Amino acid sequence: MSRVHDALRRAEQTGAVPPPGSRPAAPAGGGTAAPVAEMELNLTDLLGQVQEVPFRAATDSLLIDVSRPHEAPMEEFRTLRTRLNHMKTLQPIHTIVVTSASPAEGKSLSAANLALAQAHLAGNMTLLADFDFRRPIVHTLFGVDRSPGITDYLLGKIPLHQALRKISGTNLYIMPAGEAVINPLELLNLREVKQMLDRLPSLFPWIVLDSPPLLFAADAALLGTLCHGTLLVVRIGHTTIDSVTRAMQSLCNNNVMGIVVNGARRGELYSKYTYYHSYYTPKEDGQRHARVDVEDDTGEPAGEPDRS
């Protein structure tokens, strides 16, 4: 495949073929596709080719719910979104790697919820890409197939648009990891990875990459050199100062944009919002009941809204 890509690159430089924006499927029976078959869709036409899938998040996935905009998790990721969007006004930021020091710290869920929060803004098309080829989970969170995905595209088996899915009714697009590969880090070293990450921002103002933990694989450190910034997820009661220090030292670029603290108790989050927001619950007769929680005489929040 490298000879084909080299030939295409030379042809692009001479103007013989347009720059690639997606990749055609490999020919039946194996072998390498001819350069003429490697000519890809224009990026402006790519989104029209993407398959649309329903939003089928599992009930226990902990993804934020757009239909319940005032719950604490949604507010927290809105705050993160606002800070990132402000940073974007100060410097060009399109691609973000979300990682952690160790497994089980919530990096994948944080990446997915950040992407959902960005996609909630009108016209803000957002891409969530699962670059954790070792233990991918984005496809499970959104109830889609793992393949075709990123690895299939990088191996030249599919065009780029087939690696994408559009979540119906939202501005969110996802790229599942794709089929399992033996050498994830070697695949990430392909020049096609950088080409893809350089071109996709022309379609998506925000691209969020989920990646493996920093202390267990070099993938996130490599991806950090190809992206505009890195977010480090830490979990209360789980992440140690030593692991955060070693994780930061493992990064090749000094582009850590911030730390996302995960694992706060639900009560700690919800108590901050009960004073400000109304809660709505359906009545059996179809009417909606609203109640605003305010502080009682003790100065404490009045508690959960009356669900009766």
Backbone as a ProteinNet text record, in pm:
[ID]
protein_1_A
[PRIMARY]
MSRVHDALRRAEQTGAVPPPGSRPAAPAGGGTAAPVAEMELNLTDLLGQVQEVPFRAATDSLLIDVSRPHEAPMEEFRTLRTRLNHMKTLQPIHTIVVTSASPAEGKSLSAANLALAQAHLAGNMTLLADFDFRRPIVHTLFGVDRSPGITDYLLGKIPLHQALRKISGTNLYIMPAGEAVINPLELLNLREVKQMLDRLPSLFPWIVLDSPPLLFAADAALLGTLCHGTLLVVRIGHTTIDSVTRAMQSLCNNNVMGIVVNGARRGELYSKYTYYHSYYTPKEDGQRHARVDVEDDTGEPAGEPDRS
[TERTIARY]
82.2	0	86.1	206.5	287.4	325.2	349.3	382.9	265.3	145.9	27	11.7	27.9	14.1	122.7	245.7	353	321	267.3	232.6	121.6	21.8	-86.6	-35.4	55.3	107.8	182.3	260.8	331.9	233.8	126.4	26.8	-46.4	-73.6	-138.6	-51.3	79.4	170.8	180.9	162.3	168.1	31.7	-73.7	-208	-278.5	-223.6	-284.5	-411.8	-418.2	-538.4	-569	-696	-730.4	-684.6	-664.3	-624	-729.3	-689.2	-785	-859.6	-988.5	-1068.9	-1131.2	-1134	-1181.8	-1111.5	-1134.6	-1059.2	-1151	-1132.2	-1218.5	-1188.4	-1282.8	-1264.5	-1158.4	-1090.7	-992.1	-1060	-994.2	-1056.8	-1086.1	-1191.3	-1226.7	-1115.2	-1092	-987.5	-851.8	-844.4	-716.8	-638.9	-514.1	-429.7	-439.8	-362.4	-357.4	-438.5	-520.7	-602.8	-515.6	-558.9	-486.7	-499.8	-401.2	-408.1	-535.6	-589.1	-710	-826.4	-825	-931.9	-914.4	-793	-766	-813.4	-854.8	-902.9	-1028.6	-1033.9	-1135.7	-1234	-1343.4	-1446	-1391.4	-1440.2	-1411.2	-1467.8	-1394.1	-1439.1	-1575.7	-1603.7	-1732.6	-1848.4	-1821.7	-1925.7	-1928.7	-1830.4	-1814.8	-1931.7	-1978.7	-2082.5	-2212.8	-2237.6	-2358.2	-2356.6	-2239.1	-2224.8	-2228.7	-2229.6	-2217.8	-2349.7	-2340.5	-2459.1	-2512.5	-2644.3	-2708.1	-2766.2	-2739.5	-2786.1	-2863.1	-2961.8	-3037.6	-2952.1	-2990.6	-2922	-2971	-2887.4	-2928.2	-2837.8	-2814.1	-2728.9	-2792.8	-2713.1	-2762.9	-2806.9	-2906.3	-2959.1	-2855.4	-2757.4	-2654.6	-2524.2	-2529.3	-2406.3	-2355.3	-2441.1	-2405.6	-2378.1	-2425.7	-2414.3	-2512.3	-2471.7	-2559.7	-2683.7	-2793.7	-2922.7	-2967.6	-2979.3	-3019.9	-3160.8	-3242.8	-3380.4	-3388.8	-3276.2	-3271.8	-3154.4	-3167.5	-3052.8	-3004.2	-3084.1	-3045.2	-2990.2	-2971.5	-2909.5	-2760.2	-2703.7	-2565.8	-2463.8	-2468.7	-2366.8	-2367.8	-2488.2	-2497.3	-2436.3	-2462.2	-2408.8	-2256.4	-2201.7	-2056.2	-1989.4	-2045.7	-1984.2	-2012.8	-2121.1	-2142	-2033.8	-1998.5	-1892.9	-1760.7	-1729.4	-1607.2	-1611.7	-1726	-1741.5	-1718.9	-1775.2	-1760.7	-1615.4	-1544.1	-1402.8	-1320.4	-1348.2	-1275	-1308.1	-1435.3	-1473.3	-1410.9	-1394.9	-1326.4	-1178.5	-1115.6	-975.4	-959.1	-1062.1	-1056.2	-1056.1	-1114.8	-1112.3	-973.8	-889.6	-755.4	-649.5	-675.5	-579.6	-654.6	-599.9	-670	-669.6	-787.5	-803.1	-915.6	-886.1	-988.8	-987.3	-868.1	-854.5	-803.5	-872.3	-837.1	-825.7	-718.5	-701.7	-749.1	-837	-882	-819.8	-743.7	-673.6	-670.6	-604.2	-590.2	-455.9	-420	-295.2	-308.9	-418.7	-441.1	-580.8	-609.4	-744.5	-847.5	-974.6	-1088.9	-1096.9	-1054.8	-1065	-1174	-1239	-1351.5	-1317.8	-1205.9	-1166.3	-1262.1	-1304.9	-1393	-1528.5	-1583.5	-1711.4	-1698.7	-1587.4	-1565.3	-1553.9	-1483	-1470	-1606.1	-1687	-1817.9	-1910.3	-1909.8	-1998	-1953.3	-1822.7	-1774.4	-1818.2	-1806.5	-1849.4	-1999.8	-2078.1	-2222.8	-2255.1	-2185.4	-2209.6	-2176.9	-2066.9	-2032.6	-2137.2	-2184.6	-2280.6	-2417.6	-2444.7	-2573.2	-2586.8	-2475.1	-2481.5	-2527.1	-2615.1	-2670.3	-2558.7	-2557	-2461.3	-2319.9	-2296.4	-2160.8	-2134.4	-2107.4	-2082.3	-1955.4	-1968.7	-1861.5	-1833.7	-1706.2	-1665.6	-1602.6	-1651.2	-1592.1	-1525.2	-1393.2	-1316.6	-1252.9	-1273.2	-1221.1	-1084.6	-979.8	-843.1	-785.2	-868.9	-823.2	-843.7	-749	-760.6	-742.8	-692.6	-665.4	-790.7	-863.8	-988.2	-1094.1	-1142.6	-1239.3	-1374.4	-1443.3	-1573.8	-1676.8	-1634.8	-1727.7	-1843.2	-1813	-1919.7	-2021.3	-1975.5	-2067.1	-2153.9	-2094.2	-2169.2	-2285.5	-2263.8	-2365.6	-2440.9	-2414.4	-2490.8	-2471.7	-2347.1	-2318.1	-2212.8	-2188.6	-2086.8	-1946.6	-1854.3	-1715.2	-1650	-1688.7	-1630.4	-1743.2	-1723.5	-1600.6	-1573.9	-1444.5	-1403.3	-1266.8	-1197.7	-1072.1	-965.7	-946.6	-840.8	-867.9	-995.3	-1029.1	-991.6	-1015.5	-978	-826.7	-755.7	-610.7	-544.6	-606.9	-553.3	-596.4	-670.3	-708.5	-822	-902.9	-1010.9	-1141.9	-1158	-1283.4	-1253.1	-1347.3	-1333.3	-1364.6	-1323.5	-1336.4	-1480.2	-1573.3	-1711.5	-1772.4	-1721.6	-1773.8	-1724.8	-1621.4	-1572.8	-1650.6	-1736.2	-1812.4	-1956.3	-2019	-2162.7	-2216.5	-2332.8	-2399	-2508.2	-2505.9	-2607.9	-2732.4	-2839.4	-2961.6	-3014.1	-3058.8	-3116.6	-3016.9	-2887.4	-2783.8	-2682	-2588.7	-2474.6	-2352.7	-2373.1	-2260.6	-2235.3	-2108.3	-2060.2	-1960.8	-1958.4	-1862.5	-1784.4	-1662.2	-1577.6	-1538.8	-1601.2	-1560.7	-1416	-1361.2	-1220.5	-1194	-1287.9	-1264.3	-1217.6	-1183	-1143	-1015.7	-999.1	-881.7	-755.2	-648.3	-519	-413.8	-309.3	-203.8	-109.5	-90.5	9.6	-51	-127.6	-194.3	-98.8	14.3	105.8	168.1	201.6	257.3	155.4	28.1	-76.6	-90.1	-77.8	-89	28.4	139.2	255.4	243.6	140.1	121.4	94.8	148.6	128.1	-20	-97	-239.2	-314.2	-265.1	-329.1	-319.5	-200.2	-181.8	-261.4	-262	-338	-486.4	-539.2	-679.8	-710.2	-624.6	-647.9	-626.5	-547.1	-527.7	-646.3	-715	-821.7	-958.7	-983.6	-1117.3	-1161.7	-1071.3	-1118.2	-1186.5	-1169.6	-1242.1	-1391.1	-1425.7	-1566	-1619.9	-1535.4	-1579.8	-1503.9	-1575.5	-1508.2	-1439.3	-1495.9	-1436.1	-1423.6	-1305.1	-1279.1	-1222.4	-1292.3	-1252.8	-1203.9	-1080.9	-1019.9	-1011.8	-1070.3	-1049.4	-923.2	-838.4	-710.7	-679.8	-584.1	-548.4	-482.9	-477.8	-411.5	-262.8	-211.8	-73.3	30.8	4.5	105.2	102.1	8.3	-2.6	24.6	34.2	63.3	111.3	190	242.8	149.3	32.8	-58.7	-101.5	-141.9	-191.9	-82.3	40.3	151.6	175.1	166.1	183.3	69.5	-54.6	-169.1	-162.2	-106.2	-93.4	-6.2	90.4	176.6	105	-5.8	-79.6	-201.6	-233.1	-353.7	-318.8	-420.1	-397.3	-388	-443.1	-439.7	-474.8	-447.2	-475	-549.5	-652.9	-723.5	-691.6	-652.4	-618.9	-731.9	-788.3	-897.4	-839.4	-876.2	-834.7	-960.2	-951.4	-1067.4	-1042.5	-1136.1	-1123.8	-1115	-1016.8	-999.8	-932	-892.9	-831	-695	-689.4	-566.2	-473.6	-346.6	-248.3	-169.8	-112.4	-29.9	88.4	145.6	260.4	222.5	104.7	65.3	36.4	-22.5	-46.4	86.4	181.4	312.8	381.3	379.7	444.3	370.4	238.4	160.4	195.2	203.3	238.5	378.5	470.1	607.6	618.2	522.2	527	481.8	414.8	366.9	482.9	478.7	586.1	571.2	447.1	420.2	366.4	403	351.2	221.3	120.1	-5.8	-125.3	-102.9	-213.1	-300.5	-425.7	-517.3	-584.5	-589.2	-651.3	-672	-724.1	-752.3	-900.3	-963.5	-1103.8	-1110.4	-1174.6	-1185.3	-1314.5	-1302.5	-1415.4	-1439.7	-1562.9	-1593.1	-1644.5	-1689.8	-1750.2	-1882.6	-1918.2	-2044.2	-2161.2	-2264.6	-2380.5	-2440.6	-2449.2	-2506.7	-2428.9	-2294.9	-2212.7	-2241.6	-2271.4	-2299.8	-2440.3	-2536.5	-2675.3	-2707.5	-2643.1	-2674.5	-2639.3	-2546.7	-2508.3	-2615.4	-2702.5	-2795.2	-2940	-2971.5	-3111.3	-3167	-3084.9	-3133.1	-3175	-3114.3	-3129	-3226	-3253.4	-3324.8	-3460.4	-3552.8	-3682.7	-3675.1	-3751.3	-3758.6	-3900.4	-3910.5	-4040.1	-4060.2	-4175.7	-4207.2	-4346.4	-4367.3	-4499.4	-4599.9	-4719.8	-4830.9	-4900.3	-4975.7	-5047.4	-5150.6	-5203.5	-5304	-5243.1	-5111	-5044.8	-4996.1	-5039	-4990.2	-4849.6	-4780.9	-4645.1	-4643.5	-4572.1	-4565.5	-4426.1	-4419.6	-4291.3	-4274.2	-4152.4	-4124	-3981.8	-3962.7	-3830	-3778.3	-3662	-3601.7	-3533.9	-3561	-3496.6	-3443.5	-3363.9	-3310.4	-3420.1	-3420.1	-3516.2	-3461.8	-3528.4	-3488.5	-3351.5	-3302.8	-3171.1	-3059.1	-3092.7	-2989.4	-2942.7	-3004.3	-2966.8	-3062.5	-3017.7	-3109.5	-3230.1	-3343.6	-3466.9	-3472.6	-3380.9	-3374.6	-3433.3	-3458.1	-3508.7	-3650.3	-3688	-3821.9	-3927.6	-4046.6	-4159.6	-4198.8	-4185.2	-4214.5	-4358.2	-4436.7	-4571.8	-4665.7
-119.9	0	125.5	119.6	239.6	290.1	197.5	240.8	312.8	262.2	325.5	466.1	481	612.3	708.2	658.6	743	788.9	697.3	732.9	837.2	819.9	917.7	1053.9	1054.4	1180.7	1254.8	1180.9	1245	1297.5	1220.6	1263.6	1388.7	1395.9	1514.7	1637.4	1621.9	1734.2	1787.1	1698.3	1740.7	1782.5	1762.6	1800.9	1695.8	1575.7	1471.1	1416.5	1413.6	1366.2	1461.9	1472.1	1558.1	1496.4	1578.2	1523.4	1427.4	1318.9	1220.9	1273.4	1235.9	1271.2	1147.9	1039.2	911	803.6	678.2	570.2	460.7	410	305.9	171.2	82.4	-52.2	-126.6	-217.2	-299.9	-391.3	-427.4	-512	-650.8	-711.8	-847	-943.3	-1037.4	-1135.6	-1092.4	-975.8	-932	-852.7	-824	-746.6	-599.1	-521.2	-377.5	-307.2	-213.2	-139.9	-53.9	-39.3	45.1	190.1	275.7	415.7	484.4	451.9	517.6	484.4	361.7	321.9	385.8	438.3	499.7	644.2	702.7	839.3	846.1	941.8	941.5	1056.3	1048.7	1151.5	1285.2	1391.7	1524.2	1537.2	1604.7	1615.1	1681.6	1775.4	1843.9	1749.7	1640.9	1543.4	1426.1	1419.9	1301.4	1280.9	1388.3	1372.8	1321	1350.3	1299.3	1149.6	1088.3	944.2	867	939.9	874.7	810.2	689.4	618.2	683.9	701.4	757.2	644.4	648.8	543	606.3	536.2	591.6	598.7	688.3	701.2	589.4	486.9	368.8	346.8	451.8	439.6	348.3	262.6	173.8	255.8	205.5	278.9	295.3	206.2	214.1	272.5	340.1	391	518	588.7	713.7	828.1	816.2	927.8	1037.2	1162.7	1273.6	1272.2	1321.4	1313.6	1453.8	1481.1	1613.4	1647.9	1547.2	1572.8	1612.8	1604.3	1644.1	1740.6	1860.1	1950.5	2011.4	2006.8	2074	1979.5	1853.4	1762.5	1791	1759	1797	1747.2	1620	1576.7	1661.1	1695.9	1778	1915.4	1973.4	2104.6	2101.4	1994.8	1985	1982	1906.5	1898.8	2024.3	2094	2224.5	2322.3	2316.1	2402.2	2372.7	2243.7	2204.6	2253.7	2237.4	2283.5	2433.7	2508.6	2654.2	2695.5	2630.3	2665	2632.3	2518.7	2482.6	2576.6	2614.3	2705.2	2842.8	2883.8	3010.9	3000.6	2889.3	2870.1	2872.8	2824.6	2820.9	2961.1	3057.6	3195	3257.5	3197.2	3250.6	3182.3	3058.8	2983.8	2878.6	2839.3	2738.7	2601.8	2553.3	2421.5	2348.9	2233	2151	2006.8	1952.9	1811.4	1798.5	1715.3	1696	1547.3	1509.1	1372.1	1365.8	1272.2	1250.3	1119.7	1127.4	1009.3	1013.2	915.3	906.8	842.2	842.3	777.5	625.3	576.7	432.8	397	266.8	225.3	255.1	250.5	262.2	397.2	502.3	637.6	720.4	664.2	732.7	815.5	788.9	870.3	854	731.2	708.5	774.2	762.2	825.5	977	1029.6	1174.1	1222.1	1146.2	1183.8	1183.8	1080.3	1070.1	1182.5	1213.1	1318.3	1457	1478.8	1605.9	1622.9	1517.7	1523.9	1549.7	1485	1507.8	1652.2	1705.3	1842.8	1941.4	1917.7	2004.8	1994.1	1873.1	1851.3	1910.1	1940.1	1998.5	2141.9	2209.4	2345.2	2340.5	2430.5	2432.4	2450.8	2361.9	2371.6	2331.6	2286.3	2252.4	2103.6	2067.3	1926.4	1878.9	1767.3	1716.1	1570.9	1534.5	1396.8	1335.2	1218.3	1138.4	1017.7	1008.9	902.9	812.1	682.1	585.1	536	601.1	560.8	467	414.8	311.4	177	140.2	16	-106.8	-89.2	-202	-245.2	-147.8	-178.8	-74.5	-77.5	24	5.8	118.6	111.2	206.4	299.2	397.8	329.3	223.6	154.4	92.6	47	-9.3	99.2	214.7	323.9	368.7	366.9	418.5	307.9	183.2	72.9	53.6	68.1	45.3	-63.8	-110.2	-211.6	-150.8	-230.9	-185.3	-166.3	-248.7	-242.3	-232.1	-155.8	-87.3	37.4	68.5	182.6	233.1	293.4	362.7	267.8	153.1	62.7	10.3	-12.9	-60.2	44.6	172.5	279.7	289.5	285.6	299.6	183.6	67.8	-47.9	-48.8	52.8	64.7	-24.7	-72.2	-165.4	-95.5	28.2	100.6	246.5	318.3	464.7	529	653	720.1	731.4	758.1	779.2	653.7	535.4	412.2	389.7	461.7	452.7	543.8	629.1	725.5	680.1	724.7	708.8	842.4	879.4	998.4	955.6	1011.4	980.2	1061.1	992.1	1055.5	1157.8	1272.7	1376.8	1462.5	1444.6	1522	1572.8	1654.6	1698.2	1610.3	1494.4	1408.4	1300.9	1288.1	1178.5	1097.8	967.8	883.3	799.1	766.5	673.9	560.8	443.8	330.5	290.6	210.1	172.2	88.1	3.3	-87.1	-222.8	-306.6	-443.4	-443	-547.1	-557.6	-573.8	-511.2	-521.1	-567	-630.4	-683	-573	-472.4	-369.2	-229.3	-192.4	-61.3	56.1	53.1	166.9	185.3	74.3	84	142.8	107.5	161.4	311.7	357	499.4	579.1	511.3	578.6	600.3	544.4	565.8	713	761.9	902.4	932.4	827.5	847.8	897.4	865	913.7	1065.2	1117.7	1263.2	1330.7	1270.6	1328.2	1337.7	1233.6	1232.3	1338.8	1348.3	1444.6	1588	1605.6	1739.3	1781.9	1686.4	1719.5	1727.7	1644.4	1638.8	1768.6	1852	1978.6	2071.6	2050.2	2131.2	2097.3	1981.4	1939.5	1953.8	1928	1924.4	2028.2	2125.6	2222.6	2157.4	2044.6	1973.7	1825.3	1772.5	1629.3	1579.8	1487.4	1434.4	1292.2	1265	1133.5	1061.9	944.3	858.3	777.5	762.2	693.2	606.3	513.3	428.1	508.5	453.4	521.8	544.9	654.5	693.9	598.2	542.8	458.9	314.3	279.7	142.2	127.3	238.4	234.1	372	373.8	500.9	566.8	507.1	557.5	701.6	731.8	866	970.6	936.3	1030.6	1061.2	959.3	980.3	1064.1	1031.5	1107.5	1253.1	1274.9	1410.8	1497.7	1437.6	1515	1551.7	1482.9	1507.2	1595.9	1627.3	1702.7	1833.8	1917	2050.4	2052.7	1953.4	1953.4	1818.4	1803.8	1679.9	1711.5	1633.4	1640.2	1514	1531.7	1418.1	1396.3	1276	1241.6	1171.8	1219.6	1155.4	1120.5	1016.8	969.2	986.1	1051.2	1072.8	939	926.2	804.4	692.1	717	612.2	656.2	774.8	824.3	879.4	841.8	892.1	1007.5	1089.9	1201.5	1149.5	1037.1	980.9	939.7	877.2	832.5	952.5	1058.6	1178.9	1240.5	1246.1	1303.3	1223.5	1091.4	1008	1016.3	1027.5	1039.9	1169.5	1279.3	1407.8	1402.9	1335.2	1326	1239.6	1148.9	1060.1	1129.1	1242	1312.8	1377.1	1365.1	1421.2	1571.8	1618.9	1761.4	1821.4	1945.6	2015.9	2085.8	2007.3	2065	2017.4	1990.7	1951	2073.6	2065	2177.7	2182.9	2071.1	2069.4	1928.2	1919	1791.1	1783	1672.2	1647.4	1553.3	1598.9	1519.2	1439	1309.6	1217.9	1145.7	1098.1	1014.9	1090	1215.8	1286.4	1220.1	1225	1165.5	1242.3	1168.2	1229.4	1341.8	1320.8	1421.8	1551.3	1541.6	1661.3	1745.3	1678.6	1751.9	1809.5	1727.8	1771.8	1883.6	1885.6	1987.9	2126.8	2138.1	2268.3	2328.1	2244.7	2292.5	2300.6	2238.9	2234.3	2372.1	2467.2	2601.3	2675.6	2641.5	2723	2668.6	2539.6	2479.8	2423.6	2426.4	2364	2219.8	2133.3	1993.9	1966.2	1891.4	1863.6	1712.6	1668.3	1525.9	1507.8	1406.9	1388.1	1334.9	1389	1335.6	1225.1	1142.7	1036.2	1091.2	1212.7	1269.8	1345.3	1334.6	1397.1	1537	1599.6	1731.9	1721.8	1837.2	1839	1918.6	1865.6	1927.8	1987.4	2112.5	2178.9	2218	2206.1	2252.9	2306.6	2420.1	2479.3	2450.7	2389.1	2363.6	2491.6	2529.9	2646.5	2605.8	2692.9	2661.7	2674.5	2583.2	2592.6	2683.5	2684.2	2775.4	2745.6	2623.1	2586.5	2629.9	2680.6	2720	2607.4	2488	2372.8	2360.6	2297.7	2274.8	2194.3	2223.8	2158	2011.5	1965.6	1824.5	1794.5	1667.5	1624.5	1676.7	1705.7	1754.5	1648.2	1696.3	1606	1534.8	1403.9	1326	1274.2	1307	1254.5	1324.5
0	0	0	57.7	65.7	-72.2	-168.9	-304.3	-368.9	-343.1	-399.3	-344.1	-210.5	-150.4	-200.1	-216.8	-269.5	-411.6	-491.7	-628.8	-632.4	-544.5	-537.1	-493.5	-399.1	-350.2	-461.1	-537	-647.6	-750.5	-775.1	-872.3	-824.3	-692.4	-638.4	-656.2	-631.8	-642.8	-784.9	-881.1	-1021.2	-1073.8	-991	-1032.7	-1114.8	-1122.3	-1204.3	-1142.3	-1011.3	-942.9	-829.6	-787.7	-674.5	-544.2	-439.4	-309.6	-257.7	-193.1	-142.5	-22.4	-13.3	103.3	165.3	89.4	141.2	63.3	99.7	39.1	-9.5	-131.4	-184.6	-123.5	-139.4	-85.3	-163.3	-94.3	-159.6	-259.7	-370.4	-470.4	-417.1	-466.7	-424.3	-458.8	-370.4	-394.5	-346.5	-277.7	-223.6	-325.3	-293.5	-382.3	-352.9	-427.1	-407.2	-513.5	-472.7	-567.1	-657.3	-781.7	-875.2	-833.5	-866.5	-826.5	-871.5	-990.6	-1035.5	-944.3	-886.5	-794.6	-657.9	-629.7	-500.8	-494.2	-607	-604.2	-518	-424.4	-321.3	-338.7	-262.6	-268.3	-221.2	-281.3	-232.1	-91.3	-1.6	136.6	148.4	59.4	66.9	35	-37.4	-70.8	26.2	115.6	199.3	294.3	359.6	460.9	402.6	276.5	213.8	192.9	203.5	185.1	316.9	428.9	560.1	600.5	654.3	702.4	829.1	836.2	954.8	1038.3	1168.1	1257.9	1372.4	1429.9	1542.7	1668.4	1757.5	1885.8	1976.2	1994	2070.2	2190.3	2266.6	2384	2487.4	2547	2651.3	2772.6	2844.3	2959.1	3069.6	3075.9	3179.1	3125.9	3011.2	2949.5	3015.3	3094.1	3161.7	3065.5	2941.2	2848.4	2890	2870.6	2906	2816.9	2870.7	2803.2	2765.2	2635.5	2589.4	2632.9	2659.1	2702.1	2849	2921.7	3062.3	3080.2	3022.4	3010.2	3141.2	3247.7	3370.4	3476	3442.3	3537.8	3545.5	3660.3	3688.2	3585.1	3542.8	3445.1	3317.6	3269	3149.8	3174.2	3290.2	3322.4	3331.3	3386.8	3399.4	3262.5	3169.9	3037.1	2955.4	2985.4	2923.6	2969.2	3097	3148.9	3079.5	3065.5	2994.8	2850.5	2785.4	2647.4	2636.6	2729.8	2726.5	2739.8	2828.4	2847.8	2724	2663.6	2542.8	2427.8	2414.9	2307.8	2327.3	2453.5	2479.4	2439.8	2474.9	2436.6	2285.5	2216.6	2070	2010.3	2081.5	2032.3	2045.9	2129.1	2152.1	2067.8	2025.7	1945.8	1864.9	1750.1	1668.2	1734.5	1768.9	1831.1	1760.2	1706.9	1642.3	1692.1	1716.8	1751.6	1895	1975.1	2115.8	2145.7	2211	2258.7	2403.2	2433.7	2571	2619.1	2726.8	2776.1	2928.4	2986.9	3132.4	3162.2	3288.9	3327	3324.4	3379.3	3392.7	3344	3328.4	3288.5	3397.3	3359.1	3450	3519.4	3450.6	3507.8	3440.1	3337.8	3276	3154.4	3088.7	2973.9	2856.5	2827.8	2712.8	2733.3	2854.3	2882.9	2878.4	2927.6	2923.1	2779.3	2695.9	2554.5	2486.3	2511.9	2448.3	2494.6	2623.1	2673.6	2630	2619.9	2566.7	2422.5	2342.8	2202.6	2193.3	2278.9	2279.2	2316.9	2417.2	2458.6	2347.1	2276.8	2164.2	2054.3	2027.7	1919.5	1951.7	2079.6	2115.9	2066.1	2038.6	1985.8	1840.7	1804.1	1668.8	1565.5	1468.1	1358.9	1394.2	1517.6	1561.2	1537.2	1412.4	1379.7	1450.3	1519.7	1604.5	1569.2	1570.7	1541.6	1665.3	1703.9	1811.2	1747	1759.4	1693.8	1798.7	1784.4	1880.7	1834.3	1884.1	1851.7	1956.5	2044.8	2137.7	2070.2	1985.5	1909.6	1997.9	2118.6	2207.5	2283.5	2338	2410.2	2374	2250.9	2207.6	2275.4	2297.1	2364.2	2304.4	2218	2162.7	2090.4	2015.4	1941.4	2036.7	2153.7	2252.6	2315.3	2344.7	2405.3	2318.2	2184.9	2093.8	2019.7	2053.5	1997.2	1848.2	1799	1657.5	1645.6	1524.3	1501.2	1512.1	1560.2	1572.4	1436.1	1340.7	1206.3	1104.8	995.5	954.4	1037.3	1049.5	1129.4	1088.5	1184.1	1154	1101.2	1167.2	1122.5	981.8	950	815.6	711.3	743.9	651.6	636.8	750	744.6	670.4	673.4	601.3	454.9	412.2	272.3	229.4	325.5	293	258.3	304.6	282.7	254.5	190.7	180.2	314.7	329.8	458.7	504.4	413.9	456.7	517.9	481.3	539.4	682.1	723.2	860.9	954.6	899.2	977.4	996.8	1106.7	1128.3	1177.7	1131.4	1183.6	1280.4	1401.1	1499.9	1467	1436.6	1388.9	1489.1	1435.6	1518.5	1592.4	1565.4	1634.1	1532.2	1580.9	1500.2	1522.7	1585.3	1622.7	1517.8	1480.5	1397.3	1479.9	1459.5	1530.4	1430.8	1470.2	1395.1	1489.7	1477.2	1560.6	1531.3	1619.4	1606	1481.9	1443.8	1331.8	1379.8	1284	1318.7	1402	1485.3	1571.6	1488.4	1534.6	1467.1	1566.7	1515.8	1602.5	1647.4	1562.9	1588.9	1587.9	1690	1690.2	1677	1747.5	1744.8	1606.8	1540.9	1406.8	1309.1	1328.9	1243	1264	1388.1	1416.4	1360	1330.8	1274	1123.8	1060.1	917.4	888.8	777.4	741.5	714.5	681.6	654.6	778.2	898.9	1020.6	1027.5	1004.8	1007.8	896.5	778.7	668.4	703.9	763	799.2	904.7	1007.9	1114.4	1066.7	962.6	905.6	820.1	757	663.1	728.6	826.4	886.2	951.9	1008.8	1065.7	965.8	836.6	739	738.9	796.7	807.3	948.6	1048.5	1187.3	1269.1	1327.4	1413.8	1533.6	1581.1	1693.8	1660.7	1686.4	1671.6	1804.1	1868.6	1998.7	1979.4	2022	2005.5	2140.3	2148.9	2265.2	2239.5	2341	2322.4	2443.4	2431.4	2545.4	2657.5	2779.3	2890.8	2862.7	2913.2	2884.5	2941.8	3059.1	3124.9	3077.5	2987	2941.2	2792.1	2721.1	2578.1	2534.7	2428.1	2376.8	2277	2254.9	2152.3	2177.8	2301.1	2331.9	2316.8	2356.8	2341.4	2193.6	2109.2	1965.1	1908.9	1945.7	1896.5	1943.1	2062.4	2113.2	2025.6	1957.5	1867.4	1738.1	1707.8	1584.5	1606.3	1732.9	1765.2	1832.9	1848.2	1902.4	2054.3	2121.2	2265.8	2324.8	2454.4	2526.7	2655	2683.3	2810.9	2889.6	3014.8	3100.8	3200.5	3201.7	3292.7	3414.9	3533.3	3658.2	3737.2	3816.6	3893.3	4041.5	4109.1	4253.1	4326.2	4413	4490.1	4415.6	4291.2	4209.7	4156.2	4099.7	4038.9	4146.8	4139.7	4235.3	4174.7	4260.4	4213.8	4132.8	4178.2	4106.6	3964.5	3947.7	3813.8	3723.2	3778.3	3697.7	3655.1	3746.6	3714.2	3604.8	3617.8	3515.7	3383.2	3387.8	3264.7	3192.2	3265.4	3205.3	3144.7	3213.7	3164.3	3039.2	3020.6	2904.1	2776	2788.8	2670.1	2596.2	2464.8	2381.9	2366	2362.1	2344.9	2473.9	2498.1	2615	2577.4	2544.8	2498.3	2580.3	2709.2	2796.8	2822.8	2783.1	2795.1	2931.3	3000.6	3131.1	3180.8	3301.9	3366.3	3397.8	3361.6	3390.5	3510.4	3617.9	3740	3733	3742.3	3727.7	3860.3	3878.3	3994.3	4114.9	4096.9	4209.9	4246.4	4373.4	4417.2	4357.2	4319.3	4254.8	4340.5	4470.7	4557.6	4557.9	4545	4542.2	4419.5	4308.2	4185.5	4187.7	4223.7	4213.8	4311.8	4427.9	4527.1	4477.5	4381.3	4329.6	4240.4	4183.9	4082.5	4129.7	4242.5	4282.9	4312.6	4353	4383.7	4257.6	4145.1	4025.5	3922.3	3922.2	3810.2	3851.1	3759	3776.6	3730.6	3795.7	3755.1	3707.1	3600.3	3540.1	3534.7	3580	3575.4	3519.2	3434.1	3374.6	3475.5	3470.7	3548.8	3469.5	3540.4	3471.8	3374	3403.6	3315.5	3198.3	3182.9	3069.8	3098.3	3212.3	3245.8	3303.3	3306.5	3358.2	3488.5	3585.5	3716.7	3733.8	3774.8	3793.7	3939.7	3985.9	4120.6	4122.6	4184.5	4197	4337.8	4346.6	4477	4525.3	4646.7	4707.1	4842.5	4901.4	5033.4	5138.4	5236.5	5344.6	5454.7	5569.7	5676.8	5733.2	5710.9	5763.9	5672.7	5553.6	5459.8	5371.7	5387.8	5307.4	5190.2	5079.2	4967.5	5012.6	4952.5	4994.5	4956.3	4873.7	4839	4705	4678.3	4550	4529.6	4403.5	4375.1	4405.4	4432.5	4460.2	4332.4	4330.2	4209.5	4209.5	4310.7	4320.8	4223.4
[MASK]
++++++++++++++++++++++++++++++++++++++++++++++++++++++++++++++++++++++++++++++++++++++++++++++++++++++++++++++++++++++++++++++++++++++++++++++++++++++++++++++++++++++++++++++++++++++++++++++++++++++++++++++++++++++++++++++++++++++++++++++++++++++++++++++++++++++++++++++++++++++++++++++++++++++++++++++++++++

